[in-house]
């Protein structure tokens, strides 16, 4: 069994004290799977409009096209950096423009569906983060834009349009109250060991239900009683 993981710094392992503590490694260890990690820190789903000097120019779909298509499953988690420091406008779910987050996310969702199969893909919605309603993202945006919740709502709508499954961990992952060490993060954004473990538990449960469903016992025959 092999599992692809496509994402940003969280998927790359930021916040974990060692590789073994990363959510990707925990999932694969628990399931005896090979880890194909395509996480890269700082990257976004939508390309920057103003690209000069951008150190994170490798948007998600470029790495998606390098992932093994024979993997048994693929998880995708992104969008927090688009909110944090992306300069592409959010756009609308059915936006025909090519320079918006919604258009780029739709392209990624379509690619994943068509090349990996919707039964073998699951998206993870962006995790709650400190100051997630700040219209300037992580403070680097020059003009005010939408809060993180708007990016999450757009992802949900587009994934439902393409009939792709997603997991929302916000019910178990509280919004960090400060930009340093919290219960589940090291800095209000990147999960610590406890946060990575929480993510892994949810993914393991998802895959066990999908690949190893509990056997349904035969109904008791009471005809002779």
N, C-alpha and C positions, 0 to 999 in steps of 0.2 A: 504493500500500500504506500502511495506517495501523495503528499498534500502540498499544493501551492499556497503561498501566502503573499498577497500583493498589498503593499501599503507604504507608509511613510516611516518616520523615526520610531513610532510605537512598535510597528511590526519588525523593524530592524533590531529592536531590543532596548531602546533608550529607557532608562529607569531601572532596568533589571540589574541585579548585582553580578550576574554571570549568565553565560549562555543557557545553562540548565534551568535558570529561573525565568527565561523568556516564555511568553505564552505560547509561541510557536513550538518551542522545544518541549514544553510540558505536554501539549496536545499530542505531538508525535511520539513522545516517550510512553504516554499512557496507552496509545493505540498501536504501538509497534510500527509506526510509519516513518517513511523517509521525509525529511523536512526540506522543501524547496522554498527558500526564503528570498522574496523579491521586494523586501522592504528597503527604502532608501530615505534617509532623513531629509526633511525640509521639502520634499517633493509634493506637488499638487496634482489635481485631476485636470484642471484647466491650464493651458499655457498662459504665461504672462503676456500682456499686451506690450508693455515696455520691457524688453528683454535685456537691455544693455546692463552688463555686470551682474545678471541674475545667476547666483550659484546653484540654484535648484531648478534648472530648466528642463530636467528630464521628467515630463509629465507621465502619469500612470500608464497610458495606453502604449507608450513605447516599450515599457517593461512587460506589459501584458502580452505583447507580440513575441516575446522571447521565452515565455513560460512553456513547459512541457504540456502539450495538449492531451497526452495520455495519462495525466495525473488522475487519481481517483476522485479528488475533490479540490476545490479552490475557494479560499476565503479572500475577500477584498475589503479593506478598510481604509477610507480616505475622506477628505473634505475639510478636516480641521485646519489644514494649512491654507486652503483656499479662503476660508474665513479669516485666518490669522494674518496672512501676508500676501494673498493673491490680489492682483489688480484687475482681473477680469470681472465684469459685472455679473451679478447672479443670473439675470435673465429670467425667462419664464419656462415652464415645463415643456411647452410645445414651441419653444423659440426656434426659429429657422436660422437665426444668426449663428455664425461659427465661432464667435469670440466671447461666449458667455460660459459660465460654470454649467448651467443646465444643458447646453448643447454638448459640452465636453463630457459631462457625466452620461448623457444619453448615448453618445458614441461609445463610451466604455461599456455601458450596460449591454448595448447591442452586440458589441464585439464578444463579450463574455458569453452571452446567450448563444450566438451563432457558432462560436468556435469551441466552447467547452460544454455547452448544453445546460439548460436551466436546472436540470436535476442534479448537476454536479458543481453548482456555484452557490455561494451565499455571501451577501454583503453584510458588513458590520457598520452600523451607523456611527458617526463620530461620537466619541465619548464626551461626557460633560467636562467642561474645563473652567478654570477660574476666569471671571470677568467675561463670560461668554455673550453678554449683551452689549459689549463695547462696540460702537459703530466704527471704530478705527481698528478692529481686530486686535492683534497683539500690540497695537500702538504704532505700527509702521505704515499704515495706510494713510495716504495723503488726503483722501476724501472719504466722508462717512458712507458706509454701506450697511447691508443687512446684518442682523445678529446671527449667531451660529444656528439658532432654531430655524431660521429661514432656509439655511442650507440643508438641514436635516429634513425639513418638510419637502423640499425639492427632491432630495434623494428618494424619499418614500414614494412620492407621486410617480417618479420616473421608473422606479423598480416595479411598482404595481402595474404600470403601463406595459412593461416588458415581461410581466409575470415572473419576476425573479424574487426569490426569498431574501429576507434580511432579518438580522437580529438587532434588537434595541436593548442595550445593556444599562440604560439610564435608570431602570427600576432598582438595580443593585449597585450602581456606581454613582454615588452622590456628587452633586456639584461641589468642587473644591472651594473652600471659603477664603483661601489665601494663595499667593503665588510662591509658596515654599512647601515644605513637607506636610502632607496631610495623611489621612488614614489610608488612602489608596494611591496617592501620587507622590512624586519626589519634589515637584515644583508647581503643582496646580494644573499640570497638563499631562506629563508623562507618567504612566503607572509605575509604582514601585513594585517590589516583589509580590506584595499582597495584591496589588492591582492586576499584575500579570497573571497571578494564580486565579483570580476571579474570572478574568476573560477566558482563561483556559478551561475552567470548569464548565462554563456555558458552551464552549465549542465542543468539548468532549461529549457533553450530554446531547448536543445536537447531532453529532456524528454517530453516537451509539444508537440513538433512536432511528437514524436513517439506515445505517449499515447492519446493526445488530438488534433488530426489534425483538422484544421478548416473545418467546413462543407462547401462542395461545393454547391453553389446555383443551383437550377434547371435552365436549359436554358430557356430563354424567348420564349414562343410559339408565333411566328408571323404569323402563318398560316391563322388567321382570319383577318389580317390587309390588 
